[in-house]
Amino acid sequence: MAVDSEGGVRQPLRLRAARANLLNEQGTSLLAQVGSVFCEPTRSQIVRALGPGPLSVSDLSLTIGRSKWATSQHLRVLREGGIVTARRRGRAVYYSLARVPAVETAMEALDVVAAAAA
């Protein structure tokens, strides 16, 4: 490899371009959050179901066709990932989508998938 004027190794243009195209730390963090939605199809369905507004665990489990227990486990992962928020109203807990870039990105991607599958 060639050496530049400061004694460092010069990188070919294609390597510099590839490195410049990598995600920064903030992008990597956003990807991890969005990945928590896409790594499991049930979570994608939960996010889609919550698009129109908040739902209780019971309503969500009926909507997506899963048990309350399974739905709660997926909601826990989504809550820990900052994708959903929970609010208690009496004995019921209502979940809604968090207002963060990860959710907006996930919703846009899910909309594209839904349109392509229609």
C-alpha angles and dihedrals in degrees: 000000000000122000121229126224092271095054095258125126113262114230121219114253093251091057092048090049092049092049092048089054094058120106117259121229093274091049091050090051091050090049091053091053093047089045090060087064097045101039090076124037094215090060090052089053091049091052091049091048091052092050095093093045149297122327134183121243088254092052092045093049091051092046097051096034098240132122119267089245094054092044090051091052092053091046089053091056091047092047092050088049092054093245098116136026127211129219124184118223109180108308094338126085116214121204127205135173116270116240098240134121092254091062093046090050093047092048092050091050092046090050089055091050092048092050092048091050094049 
